[in-house]
Amino acid sequence: MNFNFSDFFDDVKAWMSECNEVAAKYQSGSENFWIWVYVSSSDLVEKYNNHPFAFQQMTVIVNWLKHYTVDYSPLYFEEADLI
């Protein structure tokens, strides 16, 4: 399975910048923010053909956001729904 790590991490960097913009626009604890996080992170993983590395990296980032977002409102998502 071919995987371009450089391209992936460039996309993650862009995703994180956009995440900051979305958090500023909707507030990081809002439903709109979390819907964007789940949909966009899933889209990014799909871009890399659901490669296990991409899946694991985005899962780590989403879980970090969930844990460290002060305003996190606990929307219910199954673990499988994260990505």
Secondary structure, DSSP 8 states (H G I E B T S, - for coil): ----HHHHHHHHHHHHHHHHHHHHHH-TTSHHHHHHHHHHHHHHHHHTTT-HHHHHHHHHHHHHHHHH-TT-------GGG--
